[in-house]
Amino acid sequence: MTLIGLVRHGQTDWNLAHIFQGASDVPLNATGVEQAHHALDSTPEFAWDGVMSSPLIRARLTAEVIATDHSLPLIGVHEGFREVDFGWAEGRPSAEAYAAYPERDFPGRESVDAVLERACAAVRDVSAQHPDGRILVVAHGTLIRYLASAVAQRDFTSLPNTSLTLLEVSPTLWRVPMIAGYSLREPFEWAHEEGALPRFDPAWDAPSGIDPATLPLAERSALEEYRPTTEKAPSHTTEESR
């Protein structure tokens, strides 16, 4: 089993201005760099094996900051974790893009099926290269949301910059025990034949679904379940875990 920690990159100026970004290579702004420094602050200390990322600069820079701050090796980039190419919409304010194409069927955009195919292939590549690994992957909001929705079979809202979503991967079972930093009382699971692609309802494309904060939450961080037994810390809180 491989545990993949999917981290959305830090903020960019286009994020701040609500401009469609997609595959455009937009760097972090000062806030985004600061967010990267604090990306793991809300999670318990955990022995990650390394950090990889999408090839886009906002993801690579976020990964570099995390790796440096936490003394983790950078283990490369993977094209499969690149953000969705939104075609015509990129560089345009989201309000303008939605007014012209309310169904998000922008000319020249990458299809949901194509994104899921490459994203799932990337996940399987990471799992094959690190079969018992604990790997952080800095990627992008829509791509991470697609993966979470595919496993959970429901749609979610937009995921915040530098939020952490956990994906547990084995050949015939994927589990999501944490979304955007919220540890779930009952992880979502996708049992499947080896190499299969998940079902994805086109209605889940837009970030207008469930806020993970409203789901039934666990009393402690999902990361605690992945520590070696001798390292698991006792839980002294009854508050829901974020």
N, C-alpha and C positions, 0 to 999 in steps of 0.2 A: 504493500500500500504506500502510495506517495501522498504527502500533504502539500498542497499548493496554496500559498497565501497570495491572493490576487489583490494588489494594491492599485487603486486609481492614482494617476499622477497628480502632482500639485497644480495649483491654479496658474492659468495663463491670462494674458490681457483679453483674449477672445472669450474665455470663460466668463470673465468679469463683465464684459460687454454683451453677453448672451449672443455671440456670433457662432454660427455653425463652424466647427473646426475639423472634425473627421480626420482624413488622411493628410491634411495640410500640416506642415512641420513648424509648429508654433512653439517658441521656447517658454519656459517658466518665467513668471514675473517675480518680483521680490517676495510677495506673499507666498507664492508657490514654493520658492526655495525654503522659506521659513516653515511652511507646512511639511515639507519633506523631512526637515530636521526633527519634527515632532510626530511623524507618521505612526510610530509604534508606541507612543506615550500611553495610550489608553489600554494597551494589552499587557498581560503579565510577561515577565522576562521569559524568553523562549529560545531554544537552541536551534535557530535556523541554520541550514547548511550553506546557503548562498543566495545571491540575488541575480535575477536576470530580468530582461525587459523587452518590450516592443522596441523596434528600431527608431521610432520617432523621438525627437530630441527631448520633448517634455517628459517622456517616460524614462529615457536614458539618464537624464540629469537627476530625476527623482531617485532612480536606482543607485546612482553614484553617491548621492548624499546619504541614503540609508546604509549603503555598504560601508562607507567611511565611518559614519557615526557609530555603527554597531560592530565594526571590525569583521565584516563578512566578505567573502570573496565575490567578485563580480564574475559570473559564469556565462556571459554572453547575451546576445539578443536573438529573438526568434520572429521572423516575418509574420508568423501566424497570429501573433498578439497585436498586430497593428490595428488601429481604430478603423471602424467602418468608413469606407469612402462614400461621402454623401454627394459627390458629383456637383451638380449645379448649385446646391445649397451652400457649399463651403465658401466662407468669406462673407456670407450674407447674415444680417441679423435674423435670429430665429423667428421673430414676429413676421418679418417679410417672407421668409421661406414657408412658414405655415399658412400665411394668407394665400400664397400662390399655389401651394400643394398641401392641403390639410391632411392628406393621407400619407404624407412623407414619401410619395413616389416621385422624388426629384429626378429630373433627367440625368442619366449617367451615373446614378448611385449604384453601389454594390448591393446585390440582393441579400436578404436575410439568410437564405440557404447557403450562399457562397461564404458568408461570414462564419456561420456555424461550422461549415465543413473545415475551413482552415483553422478555426479556433479549437475545435475538437482534436484535429490532427496535432496541433501544437501542444495541447494538454497531454495527449498520448505520447508525444515525443519526450516531453519532460519526464513523464512517468517511466518511460522505457530507459532513459538515461540515468534516472535517479530512482530506482525501484523501491527503495526504503527511505527516500530523501524527504527533507523538509525545506521546500524551495519557495522563496518569495519571488513573485513575478509582478513587475510594475507594468500595468497596461492601461486600459481606457474605459471610461464610464459605460458606453453603450456595449462594448464587447463583453465586459464583465457582467453587465446586467443580462445580456443574452444568455450567457452560460448559466447564471443563477436561475433565470426563468426556464431554461430548457430542462434543468434538473428538477425544479420545483413545480413545473407545469402551471405557472401563473405569472402575471406581470408585476413589475415593481416600479417604484418611482426612481428618479435619477439618484445615483449614488454619489455621495460627497467626495470632493477631492481628498486624496490620501486615506480614504476609508479602506478597511481590510475585509475581504470576503474569503472564507475558507472553502476549498474544494478538495475533498478526499477522493483519490482516484485508485481504483483497482480495475482489472480488465473487464469485469462484468457488473460493477457497481460503483456509481459515483454518489457522493454524499455532500451536502452543503449544510454544515452545522453553524455557520456564522455568515451574516450578510451585512455589509457596511458597518461592521463593528458590533452588531447585535447578535449575541449567542442565543440560539434557538432551543427551546425546550425539547422539541422533536425535530431533528435534522430532516431536511428534504432528501429523498433518495431517488435515484434512477437506476433500476436494474435492467440490464439489456444484454443482448448478445455481443460478443467481442467485436469491436470495430463499428458498431451501429451508430447512427446519427439520431439525436433526439427529435421528437416532434416539437414544432414551434408554431404557435398560432400567430398569423400575421398581425392580429390585433395587439399583440404584446410588443410591437416594434416601438411605439411611443412610450416615453417615460411617465406614464400617467396611471400606474397601477398602485399596488399596495406599498405603504411605507413600512419597511422592516421593523421599525420601532413599535408598530401596532400588533405584531405577531406575538404569540405566547413565548416568553423569554425564559432562559435558564437562569439559575441562581448564581452561577459562576461562569467564567470565561470558557468557551469551548476549547480553547487551547490547552486547558488543564488535562483534558482527556488524552492528549497526545504526548504528555510527558512520560518518561519511564516511571514505573510505579514508585521507585525509591525517591523520585524528585517531585512527586505531586505534593503541592502545598495544601494544607487543610483549609477548608472554607469556613470563614467566620461571619459571613454575611448572609442575610436572607433577602437582600435587595436584588432586583432583576439586574442581570449583567449586560453591560453594553460593550 
